[in-house]
Amino acid sequence: MERGTLVEFRLQGDAADGSRQPRLGTVERAEGKKHWVVLDNKSQPHTLHPRQITYVVAGESFRVADIEKFWRSVESFLDPSSLEVAWEILVEGSDTIDPKQMAQLLFSEQSAVCCYAAYRLLSQDKLYFKQKGEVYEPRSAAQVADLKHQVEKEIQRQQELNGFFDRLQQGLTGEAIQWEASDRPHLLQLERYVLQGEESSTRAAAAELLKHIHRPDSPQSAFQVLVDLGLWDVHENLFLRRNNTPIQFSAAVLSKVQERLTMTPPEGDRQDLTHLKVYTIDDESTAEIDDGLSVETIENGRQRIWVHIADPSRWVTPGDELDREAQRRSTTIYLPTGMIPMFPLELSTGPMSLVQGQVCCALSFGIILSPDGAVEDYSICISRVKPTYRLTYDDVDEMLELGIQDEPELVALADWSRRRQAWRETQGAISIKMPESVIKVNNDHIDIDVLNDSTARNLVAEMMILTGEVAALYGQTHHLPLPFRSQPQPELPPEEELMQLEAGPVRFSAIRRCMPRSEVGLTPARHASLGLAGYCQVTSPIRRYADLLAHFQIKAHLSGLPLPFEAAALNTVLSSVTTVAQEASFVERQTNRYWSLEFLRRNAETVWQAMTLRWLREHEGLALILIEDLGLELAMRFNRAVALGERLDVKVTSSDPRMDRIILEECSPAIASMASSARS
């Protein structure tokens, strides 16, 4: 190339999509064997490799001062729509064309300006022509139609995005907005960034969105945007969202519920036990009533205990819409803010439950115990019962304490429960009695109550354990595949070592640490902590799908019908529902912890009495403590020597429930005394 030749060139980092004005310059001189020195329109020199030169304006010599005038002349010819006319002429013959020929076709002349304008049109065109070496080939009509459709979609996408940003800004200023369906994917990008953090596939898109509204790039920032928009609550349960826990029931499930309520399923053959006095005993807030208790006097003055379990399987058929939904959920989830039921409430709190004063369908376990509390005889029947009393644990405790003579059955049940517990202890049962906190949130008010050791609660617990033992005995006797629950024998510390620990929470904490997780299988095996040779949970079929599976199997066998689930099929279902139930249990624990930390954050000035339970990392001074008034166990770091079981006063230094962080500090006796005086 001679000095003064005008060229188009690219520098490293320049976009190749024509998004900026092209770089034009005049050749100054050769540099070495291959390179050229080119002066741009500001006389800045650039040393270029031939690959960086994208077009050479032939036939004329230019000065730097001519570049701007040349470009203005070219711009007057840059009408992309003119290419469509050329394409329509060339497409049928599929003829190729170079910039010089295109200049003649479009502008009827081949001047330097027209040839370069033709080159610019062809090189930037994305619709009608594609480059093949030094020439351009017209695309087929089908290809052009498809590309136009893509362009239209991109234009629509950009319009929707602009509309979304407008609505987003309105929402952030507090205006009422009506979201469009096209907004959902963008909001979902923020949600996924919150839930999955840096691992989110939408992380880059969410970061761009946050940048657009001048917010920091972080999951916490994305969370705040969703709160500011009123889409999420400030206490949004992220554990539920991460677990994809279904909150609502689908229209198909609710339709099936209405169908069942309209066309009540037949009861079938049932043993009439409506003559028995039946007690249902639960917390006052319990709405799904799935167990009731009776005592029947039989020959020789002996007593038969009856445990009646609600029969939701009357309303559900394996494989139907309700069953599939219950299997998908696997369990009712109990949260401080309310429960998420396994079955729709129209069924679970109504016809599925044992409702006081109504004739209800049940699966009843009649059990005769030996004087020491062992199972001597039992029977299981598909029954009809009529619950007599709906009692709370407090009601029963009060009645037993007062020794009310009109309810001797309750006294008998309490006596049998004590014998059962004593018998299980002779069988190696391990009792761990740690304080249990119940957290309730209502209208943003948090209450934490501690469940104290109660005769009524022990009574019900023992009767449920007894029923699980009988169900396992029945399954073992008749070789039924059932969801048997077992627990390996723990390796406990030596007795002398345990006895050195303070009795109560400290010792129980040490034992609990050694307890292995329970397991579920199709054959009975020992359950170490219960002290039973076999155990099968059947007492909560409205709330636990594994219990419902046991009902399906036992009811079919009692009726002489084929089992709904053979061993292989039952094992597959159990594997799935056990996993889901474990995930639900994790959601419950994490949600309870969130609200406990929020409670402590709100009560940061309160001094709490605590007890050291055990060391987590003694060399770092990190211990587990129990706040006794709340039944909460928390990690705390000490900078002094403390003994296990030592009581101390603590208060919250900082608490961040969303980040799952809490820092506690020990209070001096003087501060604790002042706080106690202030409370009184």
C-alpha positions as CSV (number, residue, x, y, z in Angstrom):
1,M,0.0,0.0,0.0
2,E,1.2,3.5,-0.8
3,R,1.4,6.3,1.6
4,G,-2.0,8.1,1.8
5,T,-4.1,4.9,1.2
6,L,-7.2,5.1,3.3
7,V,-7.9,1.9,5.4
8,E,-10.5,0.6,7.9
9,F,-8.8,-1.1,10.8
10,R,-9.5,-2.7,14.2
11,L,-7.6,-2.5,17.5
12,Q,-7.4,-5.2,20.1
13,G,-10.6,-5.1,22.2
14,D,-12.8,-3.5,19.5
15,A,-16.2,-5.1,19.2
16,A,-16.7,-6.9,15.9
17,D,-20.4,-6.2,15.8
18,G,-20.2,-2.7,14.4
19,S,-21.5,-1.1,17.6
20,R,-19.2,1.8,17.2
21,Q,-18.0,4.1,14.3
22,P,-15.3,2.3,12.3
23,R,-11.7,3.3,12.7
24,L,-10.3,4.9,9.6
25,G,-6.8,6.0,8.9
26,T,-4.2,6.8,6.3
27,V,-1.1,4.7,5.6
28,E,2.0,6.5,6.7
29,R,4.7,3.9,6.0
30,A,5.6,0.2,6.2
31,E,7.0,-1.1,9.5
32,G,9.3,-4.1,9.2
33,K,8.3,-6.9,6.8
34,K,4.6,-7.1,7.6
35,H,3.3,-4.2,9.7
36,W,2.1,-0.8,8.7
37,V,2.0,2.5,10.5
38,V,-1.4,4.1,10.1
39,L,-2.5,7.6,11.3
40,D,-6.1,7.9,12.5
41,N,-8.3,11.0,12.2
42,K,-6.6,12.5,15.2
43,S,-3.1,11.8,13.7
44,Q,-2.4,9.1,16.3
45,P,-0.1,6.5,14.9
46,H,-1.0,2.7,15.1
47,T,1.2,-0.1,14.1
48,L,-1.0,-2.7,12.5
49,H,-0.7,-6.3,11.3
50,P,-2.4,-6.9,8.0
51,R,-5.1,-9.0,9.8
52,Q,-6.1,-5.8,11.6
53,I,-6.9,-4.0,8.3
54,T,-10.4,-4.9,7.3
55,Y,-10.9,-2.7,4.2
56,V,-8.7,-0.8,1.8
57,V,-10.2,2.2,-0.1
58,A,-8.6,1.8,-3.5
59,G,-7.9,4.4,-6.2
60,E,-7.5,7.5,-4.2
61,S,-5.0,9.1,-1.9
62,F,-6.1,10.7,1.4
63,R,-4.7,13.0,4.0
64,V,-5.7,12.8,7.7
65,A,-7.8,15.9,7.3
66,D,-9.9,14.2,4.6
67,I,-11.0,11.3,6.9
68,E,-14.0,13.0,8.6
69,K,-15.3,14.4,5.3
70,F,-15.0,11.0,3.7
71,W,-16.9,9.3,6.5
72,R,-19.7,11.9,6.4
73,S,-20.1,11.2,2.7
74,V,-20.3,7.5,3.4
75,E,-22.9,7.9,6.1
76,S,-25.4,9.4,3.7
77,F,-25.5,6.1,1.8
78,L,-25.8,3.8,4.9
79,D,-29.5,2.9,4.6
80,P,-29.8,-0.8,5.7
81,S,-33.2,-1.1,4.2
82,S,-31.7,-0.7,0.7
83,L,-30.1,-4.2,1.1
84,E,-33.6,-5.8,1.1
85,V,-34.1,-4.6,-2.5
86,A,-30.8,-6.0,-3.6
87,W,-31.5,-9.3,-1.8
88,E,-34.8,-9.7,-3.5
89,I,-33.0,-9.2,-6.9
90,L,-30.2,-11.7,-6.1
91,V,-31.9,-14.3,-4.0
92,E,-33.6,-16.3,-6.8
93,G,-30.3,-16.8,-8.7
94,S,-28.3,-17.2,-5.5
95,D,-25.6,-15.1,-7.1
96,T,-22.7,-13.9,-5.0
97,I,-21.7,-10.2,-5.0
98,D,-18.7,-8.1,-3.8
99,P,-18.9,-4.6,-2.4
100,K,-17.9,-3.0,-5.8
101,Q,-20.8,-4.8,-7.6
102,M,-23.2,-4.0,-4.7
103,A,-22.2,-0.3,-5.0
104,Q,-23.2,-0.4,-8.7
105,L,-26.5,-2.2,-7.9
106,L,-27.5,0.1,-5.1
107,F,-26.0,3.5,-6.1
108,S,-25.3,3.1,-9.8
109,E,-21.7,4.1,-9.4
110,Q,-18.5,2.6,-8.0
111,S,-16.8,5.6,-6.4
112,A,-14.6,5.1,-3.4
113,V,-17.4,6.4,-1.1
114,C,-20.1,4.2,-2.7
115,C,-17.9,1.1,-2.6
116,Y,-17.0,1.6,1.0
117,A,-20.6,2.3,1.9
118,A,-21.6,-1.0,0.2
119,Y,-18.9,-2.8,2.1
120,R,-20.2,-1.3,5.4
121,L,-23.8,-2.3,4.6
122,L,-22.8,-5.9,3.7
123,S,-20.3,-6.4,6.6
124,Q,-22.8,-5.2,9.2
125,D,-25.8,-6.9,7.7
126,K,-27.2,-9.8,9.8
127,L,-30.3,-10.6,7.8
128,Y,-29.9,-10.8,4.0
129,F,-26.3,-11.7,3.2
130,K,-23.5,-13.9,4.6
131,Q,-19.8,-13.4,3.8
132,K,-18.0,-16.1,1.9
133,G,-14.4,-15.0,1.6
134,E,-14.2,-11.8,-0.4
135,V,-17.8,-12.0,-1.6
136,Y,-21.3,-12.1,-0.1
137,E,-24.0,-14.7,-0.7
138,P,-27.8,-14.0,-0.3
139,R,-29.5,-16.0,2.4
140,S,-32.5,-18.2,1.4
141,A,-36.0,-16.8,1.9
142,A,-36.5,-19.3,4.8
143,Q,-33.3,-18.2,6.5
144,V,-34.3,-14.5,6.2
145,A,-37.8,-15.2,7.6
146,D,-36.3,-17.0,10.6
147,L,-33.8,-14.3,11.3
148,K,-36.5,-11.6,11.0
149,H,-38.5,-13.6,13.6
150,Q,-35.5,-13.7,15.9
151,V,-35.0,-9.9,15.5
152,E,-38.6,-9.3,16.3
153,K,-38.4,-11.5,19.4
154,E,-35.3,-9.6,20.5
155,I,-37.0,-6.3,20.0
156,Q,-40.0,-7.6,22.0
157,R,-37.6,-8.9,24.7
158,Q,-35.9,-5.5,25.0
159,Q,-39.3,-3.8,25.2
160,E,-40.4,-6.2,27.9
161,L,-37.1,-5.6,29.8
162,N,-37.5,-1.9,29.6
163,G,-41.1,-2.2,30.9
164,F,-39.9,-4.4,33.7
165,F,-37.2,-1.9,34.7
166,D,-39.9,0.8,34.7
167,R,-42.2,-1.2,37.0
168,L,-39.2,-2.2,39.2
169,Q,-38.3,1.4,39.8
170,Q,-42.0,2.3,40.5
171,G,-42.2,-0.6,43.0
172,L,-39.0,0.5,44.8
173,T,-40.5,4.0,45.2
174,G,-43.5,2.5,46.9
175,E,-46.0,2.8,44.0
176,A,-48.6,0.1,43.5
177,I,-47.8,-1.9,40.4
178,Q,-49.3,-4.6,38.3
179,W,-46.6,-7.1,37.3
180,E,-46.7,-8.6,33.9
181,A,-46.2,-12.3,33.1
182,S,-42.9,-11.4,31.3
183,D,-41.6,-9.9,34.6
184,R,-41.5,-13.3,36.3
185,P,-38.3,-14.6,34.8
186,H,-36.4,-11.5,35.9
187,L,-37.8,-11.7,39.5
188,L,-36.9,-15.4,39.5
189,Q,-33.3,-14.4,38.7
190,L,-33.2,-12.4,42.0
191,E,-34.9,-15.2,43.9
192,R,-32.5,-17.8,42.8
193,Y,-29.5,-15.6,43.6
194,V,-30.9,-15.2,47.1
195,L,-31.5,-18.9,47.6
196,Q,-28.4,-20.3,45.8
197,G,-25.9,-17.5,46.2
198,E,-22.7,-17.6,44.1
199,E,-23.7,-21.1,42.8
200,S,-26.8,-19.7,41.2
201,S,-27.1,-20.1,37.4
202,T,-28.8,-16.7,37.3
203,R,-26.0,-15.0,39.3
204,A,-24.7,-12.9,36.4
205,A,-28.2,-11.8,35.3
206,A,-29.1,-10.9,38.8
207,A,-25.9,-8.9,39.2
208,E,-26.8,-6.9,36.0
209,L,-30.3,-6.3,37.4
210,L,-28.9,-5.0,40.7
211,K,-26.4,-2.8,38.9
212,H,-29.2,-1.3,36.9
213,I,-31.0,-0.2,40.0
214,H,-27.8,0.9,41.8
215,R,-27.9,-1.8,44.4
216,P,-24.8,-3.8,45.7
217,D,-24.2,-7.1,44.1
218,S,-24.9,-9.7,46.8
219,P,-27.6,-12.2,47.8
220,Q,-28.5,-10.0,50.8
221,S,-29.0,-7.1,48.5
222,A,-31.2,-9.2,46.2
223,F,-33.2,-10.3,49.2
224,Q,-33.8,-6.7,50.3
225,V,-35.0,-5.8,46.8
226,L,-37.7,-8.5,46.9
227,V,-38.7,-7.3,50.4
228,D,-38.8,-3.6,49.2
229,L,-41.0,-4.7,46.3
230,G,-43.4,-6.3,48.8
231,L,-42.9,-9.7,47.1
232,W,-41.2,-11.3,50.1
233,D,-41.7,-10.7,53.8
234,V,-38.8,-9.5,55.9
235,H,-38.9,-12.9,57.6
236,E,-39.4,-14.8,54.4
237,N,-38.7,-18.5,55.1
238,L,-35.8,-19.2,52.8
239,F,-35.5,-22.8,54.1
240,L,-38.9,-23.6,52.7
241,R,-38.0,-21.9,49.4
242,R,-34.7,-23.7,49.1
243,N,-36.4,-27.0,49.8
244,N,-39.1,-26.3,47.2
245,T,-41.7,-27.2,49.8
246,P,-45.2,-26.9,48.3
247,I,-47.3,-24.5,50.4
248,Q,-50.6,-24.6,48.5
249,F,-52.5,-27.6,47.0
250,S,-53.1,-27.8,43.3
251,A,-56.5,-27.3,41.7
252,A,-56.5,-31.0,40.8
253,V,-56.0,-32.1,44.4
254,L,-58.6,-29.7,45.7
255,S,-61.0,-30.9,43.1
256,K,-60.4,-34.5,44.3
257,V,-61.1,-33.4,47.8
258,Q,-64.5,-31.9,46.8
259,E,-65.3,-35.1,44.9
260,R,-64.6,-37.2,48.1
261,L,-66.6,-34.8,50.3
262,T,-69.5,-34.9,47.8
263,M,-69.4,-38.7,47.3
264,T,-68.4,-40.0,50.7
265,P,-66.4,-43.3,50.4
266,P,-68.2,-46.3,52.0
267,E,-67.1,-47.4,55.5
268,G,-66.7,-51.0,54.6
269,D,-67.0,-53.8,57.2
270,R,-66.0,-52.3,60.6
271,Q,-66.2,-53.5,64.2
272,D,-68.5,-51.2,66.2
273,L,-66.6,-49.8,69.2
274,T,-68.8,-46.7,69.6
275,H,-69.8,-48.0,73.1
276,L,-66.2,-47.3,74.4
277,K,-65.4,-44.0,76.1
278,V,-62.7,-42.5,73.9
279,Y,-60.3,-39.7,75.0
280,T,-58.4,-37.7,72.5
281,I,-55.5,-35.8,74.1
282,D,-53.5,-33.2,72.3
283,D,-52.2,-29.6,72.5
284,E,-54.9,-27.0,72.4
285,S,-53.8,-25.8,68.9
286,T,-53.8,-29.3,67.4
287,A,-56.3,-29.5,64.5
288,E,-55.5,-33.0,63.1
289,I,-56.7,-35.4,65.7
290,D,-55.3,-38.8,64.8
291,D,-55.4,-40.9,68.0
292,G,-57.7,-41.7,70.9
293,L,-57.5,-43.9,74.0
294,S,-59.9,-46.2,75.7
295,V,-59.9,-48.7,78.6
296,E,-62.2,-51.7,78.6
297,T,-62.8,-54.0,81.5
298,I,-62.9,-57.6,80.5
299,E,-63.2,-61.0,82.2
300,N,-61.7,-61.4,85.7
301,G,-61.6,-57.6,86.1
302,R,-58.7,-57.3,83.7
303,Q,-58.3,-54.3,81.4
304,R,-57.8,-54.0,77.7
305,I,-56.2,-50.8,76.4
306,W,-57.6,-49.5,73.1
307,V,-55.6,-47.2,71.0
308,H,-57.7,-45.9,68.1
309,I,-55.9,-44.4,65.2
310,A,-57.7,-42.2,62.6
311,D,-58.2,-44.0,59.3
312,P,-57.4,-41.5,56.4
313,S,-56.9,-44.5,54.1
314,R,-60.7,-44.6,53.8
315,W,-60.5,-41.4,51.9
316,V,-57.4,-42.2,49.9
317,T,-56.6,-44.9,47.3
318,P,-53.0,-45.8,46.6
319,G,-52.0,-44.1,43.4
320,D,-54.8,-41.5,43.3
321,E,-54.4,-37.7,43.2
322,L,-54.6,-37.4,47.0
323,D,-52.2,-40.2,47.6
324,R,-49.6,-38.9,45.1
325,E,-49.7,-35.5,46.7
326,A,-49.4,-36.9,50.2
327,Q,-46.5,-39.0,49.1
328,R,-44.8,-36.0,47.5
329,R,-45.1,-34.0,50.7
330,S,-44.4,-37.1,53.0
331,T,-45.2,-35.3,56.2
332,T,-47.0,-32.4,57.8
333,I,-44.5,-29.6,58.6
334,Y,-44.9,-27.7,61.8
335,L,-43.4,-24.2,61.9
336,P,-43.6,-21.4,64.4
337,T,-45.8,-19.5,61.8
338,G,-48.2,-22.4,61.3
339,M,-48.3,-25.9,59.8
340,I,-48.1,-27.1,56.2
341,P,-50.4,-30.1,56.1
342,M,-49.8,-33.4,54.2
343,F,-53.5,-33.5,53.3
344,P,-55.8,-30.5,52.6
345,L,-57.3,-29.2,55.8
346,E,-60.8,-29.9,54.5
347,L,-60.0,-33.5,55.0
348,S,-57.3,-33.7,57.6
349,T,-59.0,-31.6,60.3
350,G,-62.5,-32.9,59.3
351,P,-63.6,-36.3,58.2
352,M,-60.1,-37.8,58.5
353,S,-59.8,-36.8,62.2
354,L,-61.3,-38.3,65.3
355,V,-63.7,-35.5,66.0
356,Q,-65.4,-35.4,69.4
357,G,-69.1,-36.5,69.4
358,Q,-68.9,-37.8,65.8
359,V,-68.8,-41.4,64.6
360,C,-65.4,-41.8,63.0
361,C,-63.6,-44.6,61.1
362,A,-60.4,-45.9,62.8
363,L,-57.9,-48.6,63.0
364,S,-58.1,-49.8,66.6
365,F,-55.5,-51.7,68.6
366,G,-56.8,-53.7,71.5
367,I,-53.9,-54.6,73.9
368,I,-53.7,-56.6,77.1
369,L,-50.6,-56.0,79.2
370,S,-49.1,-58.2,81.8
371,P,-48.8,-56.7,85.3
372,D,-45.2,-55.6,84.6
373,G,-46.2,-53.8,81.3
374,A,-45.3,-56.4,78.6
375,V,-47.7,-57.1,75.7
376,E,-49.6,-60.3,76.7
377,D,-52.2,-60.3,73.9
378,Y,-53.5,-58.0,71.2
379,S,-55.9,-57.6,68.4
380,I,-56.2,-55.1,65.5
381,C,-59.5,-54.3,63.9
382,I,-60.9,-51.9,61.3
383,S,-63.4,-50.0,63.5
384,R,-66.0,-47.4,64.1
385,V,-65.5,-45.2,67.2
386,K,-67.2,-42.1,68.7
387,P,-64.7,-39.8,70.6
388,T,-66.1,-38.8,73.9
389,Y,-63.8,-36.1,75.2
390,R,-61.4,-33.7,73.4
391,L,-58.8,-33.0,76.1
392,T,-55.6,-31.0,76.3
393,Y,-52.5,-32.2,78.1
394,D,-53.1,-29.6,80.8
395,D,-56.7,-30.9,81.2
396,V,-55.5,-34.4,81.8
397,D,-52.7,-33.4,84.2
398,E,-55.2,-31.4,86.2
399,M,-57.7,-34.2,86.3
400,L,-55.1,-36.8,87.4
401,E,-53.7,-34.4,90.0
402,L,-57.2,-33.8,91.4
403,G,-58.0,-37.5,91.3
404,I,-61.4,-37.1,89.6
405,Q,-63.4,-40.2,90.3
406,D,-65.6,-40.0,87.3
407,E,-62.8,-40.7,84.9
408,P,-61.2,-43.9,86.2
409,E,-60.1,-44.8,82.7
410,L,-57.6,-41.9,82.7
411,V,-56.2,-43.1,86.0
412,A,-55.8,-46.6,84.5
413,L,-54.1,-45.2,81.4
414,A,-51.7,-43.2,83.5
415,D,-50.9,-46.3,85.6
416,W,-50.4,-48.5,82.6
417,S,-48.1,-45.9,81.0
418,R,-45.9,-45.9,84.1
419,R,-45.7,-49.7,84.0
420,R,-44.9,-49.6,80.3
421,Q,-42.1,-47.1,80.8
422,A,-40.7,-49.2,83.6
423,W,-40.9,-52.4,81.5
424,R,-39.1,-50.7,78.6
425,E,-36.3,-49.6,80.9
426,T,-35.8,-53.3,81.9
427,Q,-35.5,-54.0,78.2
428,G,-32.7,-51.4,77.8
429,A,-34.7,-48.4,76.8
430,I,-32.8,-45.1,77.1
431,S,-34.7,-42.1,78.2
432,I,-33.4,-38.6,77.3
433,K,-35.4,-35.8,78.9
434,M,-34.1,-32.5,77.6
435,P,-36.2,-29.3,77.8
436,E,-38.2,-28.9,74.6
437,S,-39.1,-25.4,73.4
438,V,-42.2,-24.6,71.4
439,I,-42.0,-21.4,69.3
440,K,-45.1,-19.7,68.1
441,V,-45.2,-16.6,65.9
442,N,-48.5,-14.7,65.6
443,N,-48.8,-11.2,64.0
444,D,-45.0,-10.9,64.3
445,H,-45.1,-11.6,68.1
446,I,-42.8,-14.4,69.2
447,D,-43.6,-16.7,72.1
448,I,-41.3,-19.4,73.4
449,D,-42.7,-21.9,75.9
450,V,-40.8,-24.8,77.4
451,L,-42.6,-28.2,77.6
452,N,-42.2,-29.5,81.1
453,D,-42.2,-33.2,82.0
454,S,-45.9,-34.1,82.1
455,T,-47.8,-37.1,83.2
456,A,-50.3,-36.6,80.3
457,R,-47.5,-36.2,77.7
458,N,-45.8,-39.3,79.0
459,L,-49.1,-41.2,79.0
460,V,-49.8,-40.4,75.4
461,A,-46.2,-41.1,74.3
462,E,-46.2,-44.5,76.0
463,M,-49.5,-45.5,74.4
464,M,-48.1,-44.5,70.9
465,I,-44.9,-46.4,71.5
466,L,-47.0,-49.4,72.6
467,T,-49.1,-49.2,69.4
468,G,-45.9,-49.1,67.3
469,E,-44.7,-52.3,69.1
470,V,-48.0,-54.1,68.4
471,A,-48.0,-53.1,64.8
472,A,-44.5,-54.5,64.4
473,L,-45.5,-57.7,66.2
474,Y,-48.4,-58.1,63.8
475,G,-46.2,-57.4,60.8
476,Q,-43.6,-59.9,61.9
477,T,-46.1,-62.6,62.7
478,H,-47.8,-62.3,59.3
479,H,-44.6,-61.6,57.3
480,L,-45.9,-58.2,56.1
481,P,-43.6,-55.7,54.5
482,L,-44.0,-52.6,56.7
483,P,-41.9,-49.5,57.3
484,F,-40.2,-50.9,60.4
485,R,-38.1,-48.3,62.3
486,S,-35.0,-49.4,64.2
487,Q,-32.0,-47.9,65.9
488,P,-28.6,-49.5,66.4
489,Q,-27.3,-49.9,69.9
490,P,-25.3,-46.8,70.9
491,E,-21.8,-46.9,72.3
492,L,-22.4,-45.0,75.6
493,P,-19.6,-43.7,77.8
494,P,-18.7,-46.0,80.8
495,E,-21.2,-45.8,83.6
496,E,-18.6,-44.3,86.0
497,E,-17.9,-41.6,83.5
498,L,-21.6,-40.7,83.1
499,M,-22.1,-40.7,86.9
500,Q,-19.5,-38.0,87.2
501,L,-21.6,-35.7,85.1
502,E,-24.3,-33.7,86.8
503,A,-27.7,-35.5,86.6
504,G,-30.2,-33.9,84.3
505,P,-29.5,-32.0,81.0
506,V,-25.7,-32.4,81.2
507,R,-25.8,-36.1,81.5
508,F,-28.7,-36.4,79.0
509,S,-26.7,-34.3,76.5
510,A,-23.7,-36.6,76.8
511,I,-26.0,-39.6,76.2
512,R,-27.8,-37.9,73.3
513,R,-24.5,-37.2,71.6
514,C,-23.9,-40.9,71.3
515,M,-27.3,-41.9,69.9
516,P,-27.2,-43.1,66.3
517,R,-29.9,-42.1,63.9
518,S,-32.9,-44.4,63.5
519,E,-33.3,-46.4,60.3
520,V,-36.3,-47.6,58.3
521,G,-36.4,-51.0,56.6
522,L,-38.9,-53.7,55.6
523,T,-37.9,-56.2,58.4
524,P,-38.3,-55.7,62.1
525,A,-35.1,-55.0,64.1
526,R,-34.3,-53.7,67.6
527,H,-34.9,-50.1,68.4
528,A,-32.3,-49.4,71.0
529,S,-33.6,-46.2,72.7
530,L,-37.2,-47.5,72.9
531,G,-36.0,-50.9,74.2
532,L,-38.2,-52.8,71.7
533,A,-37.4,-55.8,69.6
534,G,-39.5,-54.3,66.8
535,Y,-41.3,-51.0,66.1
536,C,-43.5,-49.6,63.3
537,Q,-44.9,-46.1,63.5
538,V,-48.7,-46.2,62.7
539,T,-50.1,-43.5,65.0
540,S,-50.0,-40.4,62.7
541,P,-51.3,-41.5,59.3
542,I,-52.8,-38.0,58.7
543,R,-49.4,-36.4,59.3
544,R,-46.8,-39.0,58.2
545,Y,-46.9,-40.8,54.9
546,A,-44.9,-43.8,56.2
547,D,-47.6,-44.3,58.9
548,L,-50.2,-44.2,56.1
549,L,-48.3,-46.9,54.2
550,A,-48.4,-49.1,57.3
551,H,-52.2,-48.6,57.4
552,F,-52.6,-49.5,53.8
553,Q,-50.7,-52.8,54.4
554,I,-52.3,-53.8,57.7
555,K,-55.9,-52.9,56.6
556,A,-55.5,-55.0,53.4
557,H,-54.2,-58.0,55.3
558,L,-57.0,-57.7,57.9
559,S,-59.6,-57.6,55.1
560,G,-58.0,-60.6,53.3
561,L,-57.1,-58.4,50.3
562,P,-53.9,-58.3,48.3
563,L,-51.3,-56.0,49.7
564,P,-51.2,-52.6,48.0
565,F,-47.4,-52.7,48.1
566,E,-45.1,-55.7,47.6
567,A,-41.7,-55.5,49.2
568,A,-39.8,-54.0,46.3
569,A,-42.4,-51.3,45.6
570,L,-42.7,-50.4,49.2
571,N,-39.0,-50.1,49.5
572,T,-38.9,-47.7,46.6
573,V,-41.6,-45.5,48.0
574,L,-40.1,-45.6,51.5
575,S,-36.7,-44.5,50.2
576,S,-38.3,-41.4,48.6
577,V,-40.6,-40.4,51.4
578,T,-37.9,-40.9,54.1
579,T,-35.6,-38.5,52.2
580,V,-38.4,-35.9,51.9
581,A,-39.3,-36.3,55.5
582,Q,-35.7,-35.8,56.6
583,E,-35.6,-32.6,54.4
584,A,-38.8,-31.4,56.0
585,S,-37.3,-32.0,59.5
586,F,-34.3,-29.9,58.5
587,V,-36.6,-27.1,57.4
588,E,-38.4,-27.3,60.8
589,R,-35.2,-27.2,62.8
590,Q,-33.7,-24.3,60.8
591,T,-36.9,-22.3,60.9
592,N,-37.2,-22.8,64.7
593,R,-33.6,-21.7,65.0
594,Y,-34.2,-18.6,62.9
595,W,-37.1,-17.5,65.1
596,S,-35.2,-18.3,68.3
597,L,-32.4,-16.0,67.2
598,E,-34.9,-13.4,66.2
599,F,-36.5,-13.6,69.6
600,L,-33.1,-13.2,71.3
601,R,-32.2,-10.3,69.0
602,R,-35.4,-8.5,70.1
603,N,-34.6,-9.2,73.7
604,A,-30.9,-8.3,73.6
605,E,-31.0,-6.5,76.9
606,T,-32.4,-9.5,78.8
607,V,-30.1,-11.5,81.0
608,W,-30.7,-15.2,80.8
609,Q,-29.7,-18.0,83.1
610,A,-27.8,-20.7,81.3
611,M,-26.1,-24.0,82.0
612,T,-23.0,-25.4,80.2
613,L,-23.9,-28.7,78.7
614,R,-20.8,-30.0,76.9
615,W,-17.7,-28.9,75.1
616,L,-17.8,-28.5,71.3
617,R,-14.2,-27.5,71.0
618,E,-12.7,-27.3,74.4
619,H,-9.3,-26.1,73.2
620,E,-11.0,-23.1,71.7
621,G,-13.3,-22.5,74.7
622,L,-16.4,-23.3,72.6
623,A,-19.2,-24.9,74.5
624,L,-22.9,-25.8,74.1
625,I,-25.1,-24.0,76.7
626,L,-28.7,-24.3,77.6
627,I,-30.8,-21.2,78.2
628,E,-33.1,-22.9,80.7
629,D,-36.1,-20.5,80.6
630,L,-36.3,-20.9,76.8
631,G,-35.2,-24.5,76.3
632,L,-32.7,-23.3,73.7
633,E,-29.3,-24.8,73.1
634,L,-26.6,-22.4,71.7
635,A,-22.9,-22.3,71.1
636,M,-20.9,-19.9,73.2
637,R,-17.3,-19.1,73.5
638,F,-15.6,-18.7,76.9
639,N,-12.4,-16.9,77.8
640,R,-12.2,-18.6,81.2
641,A,-12.3,-22.1,82.6
642,V,-15.9,-23.3,83.1
643,A,-17.2,-26.6,84.4
644,L,-19.9,-28.6,82.7
645,G,-23.2,-28.0,84.6
646,E,-22.0,-24.6,85.7
647,R,-24.8,-22.0,85.8
648,L,-24.1,-18.5,84.6
649,D,-25.9,-15.4,83.4
650,V,-25.6,-14.5,79.7
651,K,-26.9,-11.9,77.3
652,V,-26.9,-11.4,73.6
653,T,-24.1,-9.3,72.1
654,S,-25.3,-9.6,68.6
655,S,-27.8,-11.8,66.7
656,D,-28.3,-12.0,63.0
657,P,-31.0,-14.6,62.3
658,R,-30.7,-14.3,58.5
659,M,-27.0,-15.1,58.6
660,D,-27.5,-17.7,61.4
661,R,-25.1,-15.9,63.7
662,I,-25.4,-15.2,67.4
663,I,-22.8,-14.0,69.9
664,L,-23.4,-14.4,73.7
665,E,-21.4,-13.0,76.5
666,E,-21.3,-13.8,80.2
667,C,-22.7,-11.1,82.5
668,S,-21.1,-10.2,85.8
669,P,-23.2,-10.9,89.0
670,A,-23.8,-7.2,89.4
671,I,-25.3,-6.8,85.9
672,A,-27.4,-9.9,86.3
673,S,-28.7,-8.6,89.6
674,M,-29.6,-5.3,88.1
675,A,-31.4,-7.0,85.2
676,S,-33.3,-9.2,87.6
677,S,-34.4,-6.1,89.6
678,A,-35.5,-4.3,86.5
679,R,-37.6,-7.3,85.4
680,S,-39.3,-7.5,88.8
